[in-house]
Amino acid sequence: MAEYTRQTTLDAPSGKIADLKDIDWTFEGADTQYLTHGLHSYPARMIPQIPRTLFDYYKSKGVLSEGDTVYDPFSGSGTTAVEGRLHGLNAEANDVNPLACLLTFAKSIPLPREEVETARRELLDGLAEELREVRSAYEDGTLELDELAVRDGWFPEPQQQELWHVRRRIDGIEAEYGEGIGRLLRVSLSSIVRKVSYQRNGEYKRYRLPEEKRDEHDPNVFDLFQSELNKNVRKMRKYSARADHSLSTVVHYADSRTATSNDSAVEKDSADIVITSPPYGDHRTTVAYGQFSQDPAIVAGEYGYDEMKDVDKNGLGGPNSDLKPIADLENWSPSFGATLDALREKGGRAEDAMNFVRDYYEVMKEVAKILKPGQPAAWVVANRTMSRVNIPTHLITQELCQHLGYEHEVTLPREIPTKTLPWENAPENIEGTKGDLMANENIVVTRSPSE
Ligand SMILES: C[S@@+](CC[C@H](N)C(=O)[O-])C[C@H]1O[C@@H](n2cnc3c(N)ncnc32)[C@H](O)[C@@H]1O
């Protein structure tokens, strides 16, 4: 509780915001890991101060009330859903990454304190000894090796077997205590997977430690897991004490381009507000959410390699889209038209830009159906470069929304004070190549079409 209260007074003039332009949206130095926000890392996470301040503002203006619903078409690690619940709102969300869906559920649904504590104790009881046994059986050559669906050569072998042992223990505890507790345990395991593997720290893409350094890499799975689990249990306890347990969170492992029509459809006219941070571009050339999530999801969840390897292809602008290019997009958004001209002139990647914006436009259309008329939709966007051409995503968002009948309320600039992204490799994503840093974002605030 103290953790959250301290942040409320520090970062956001909660409940007394006269104008959104009066806020310094950079929130430099703010704690972005409070409560369950700090359960698990995720690339390009939105800082919680953004939804929190917007919820406070719209509640104080009577635009939102307790029991309303927030929708996020790009849920990621669930920042919007967590803040929604802390503000008395139900949440609905989509993501094409199964790890994102797991994180959104795990972070936003509060759990009963006693049960969490009992499950934690039961899981840790005897685990260190069991892992020592796994290790020594491995070293003696008597261990029957389990086939984790991770790719060969990415983990030190004994630790890979230890991870798998923890995973099976979690499966057992989940069968006893239910899915909610199972998710908290899985997220704690997922969090340590990258540290245990040979992946280099500080990179969201899958780069391995050089071969000569791999022998020195001998992580202690039990210590890492115990400390992560204990931290997460503490965070969940605090979150549970604050959050309303009667609200609902629904996360669809589904494409937001077809949100109202796919098998796991979101109802039309069901949301009172949308707060979202779309990907900056297609996953392959910007942030590879699938690559980041692949091993953690396979080790901790019930997802296979084939499912995880498709995440980046299924993302906005990715090759699995079956939408056709829309020639008129460049007329509907003059800023997009000028961008395409600049890309064509440089022999740049006009087609990639078209594919991404076409897909993004489809989501704007779906959001217009899901949001009740006249309600706010905030799009948190960064301007990337492609072939050294700056893509003004905030203007493209504004213009395409206006074309669809949204009203543009305001655009709020913010700086990104900490580098949580592999900016250094952007935009080309070639190791060692430095592009322009994406050091600022814009929050484009719109109101959905009035009918
Ligand atoms: C910038 S991240 C969102 C971060 C999130 N706001 C948070 O705080 O963690 C963008 C997300 O969009 C998801 N995504 C990309 N294309 C999608 C699509 N077509 N439908 C649903 N989700 C998609 C990605 O998997 C990724 O999790």
Ligand as a Chemical Component Dictionary entry (heavy atoms), coordinates in Angstrom:
data_LIG
# 
_chem_comp.id                   LIG 
_chem_comp.type                 NON-POLYMER 
_chem_comp.pdbx_formal_charge   0 
_chem_comp.three_letter_code    LIG 
# 
loop_
_chem_comp_atom.comp_id 
_chem_comp_atom.atom_id 
_chem_comp_atom.alt_atom_id 
_chem_comp_atom.type_symbol 
_chem_comp_atom.charge 
_chem_comp_atom.model_Cartn_x 
_chem_comp_atom.model_Cartn_y 
_chem_comp_atom.model_Cartn_z 
_chem_comp_atom.pdbx_ordinal 
LIG C1  C1  C 0  4.340  -1.796 -27.426 1  
LIG S1  S1  S 1  3.773  -3.400 -27.009 2  
LIG C2  C2  C 0  2.548  -3.076 -25.803 3  
LIG C3  C3  C 0  3.168  -2.837 -24.448 4  
LIG C4  C4  C 0  2.156  -2.698 -23.329 5  
LIG N1  N1  N 0  1.442  -1.429 -23.391 6  
LIG C5  C5  C 0  2.855  -2.832 -21.984 7  
LIG O1  O1  O 0  2.828  -1.883 -21.212 8  
LIG O2  O2  O -1 3.469  -3.872 -21.742 9  
LIG C6  C6  C 0  2.839  -3.867 -28.421 10 
LIG C7  C7  C 0  2.152  -5.236 -28.317 11 
LIG O3  O3  O 0  1.309  -5.387 -29.468 12 
LIG C8  C8  C 0  1.239  -6.778 -29.755 13 
LIG N2  N2  N 0  0.699  -6.917 -31.129 14 
LIG C9  C9  C 0  1.322  -6.692 -32.303 15 
LIG N3  N3  N 0  0.490  -6.900 -33.330 16 
LIG C10 C10 C 0  -0.721 -7.262 -32.804 17 
LIG C11 C11 C 0  -1.984 -7.578 -33.347 18 
LIG N4  N4  N 0  -2.185 -7.584 -34.658 19 
LIG N5  N5  N 0  -3.004 -7.879 -32.498 20 
LIG C12 C12 C 0  -2.799 -7.878 -31.156 21 
LIG N6  N6  N 0  -1.611 -7.582 -30.576 22 
LIG C13 C13 C 0  -0.586 -7.271 -31.386 23 
LIG C14 C14 C 0  2.661  -7.260 -29.534 24 
LIG O4  O4  O 0  2.698  -8.663 -29.362 25 
LIG C15 C15 C 0  3.057  -6.468 -28.288 26 
LIG O5  O5  O 0  2.812  -7.216 -27.134 27 
# 
loop_
_chem_comp_bond.comp_id 
_chem_comp_bond.atom_id_1 
_chem_comp_bond.atom_id_2 
_chem_comp_bond.value_order 
_chem_comp_bond.pdbx_ordinal 
LIG C1  S1  SING 1  
LIG S1  C2  SING 2  
LIG S1  C6  SING 3  
LIG C2  C3  SING 4  
LIG C3  C4  SING 5  
LIG C4  N1  SING 6  
LIG C4  C5  SING 7  
LIG C5  O1  DOUB 8  
LIG C5  O2  SING 9  
LIG C6  C7  SING 10 
LIG C7  O3  SING 11 
LIG C7  C15 SING 12 
LIG O3  C8  SING 13 
LIG C8  N2  SING 14 
LIG C8  C14 SING 15 
LIG N2  C9  SING 16 
LIG N2  C13 SING 17 
LIG C9  N3  DOUB 18 
LIG N3  C10 SING 19 
LIG C10 C11 SING 20 
LIG C10 C13 DOUB 21 
LIG C11 N4  SING 22 
LIG C11 N5  DOUB 23 
LIG N5  C12 SING 24 
LIG C12 N6  DOUB 25 
LIG N6  C13 SING 26 
LIG C14 O4  SING 27 
LIG C14 C15 SING 28 
LIG C15 O5  SING 29 
# 
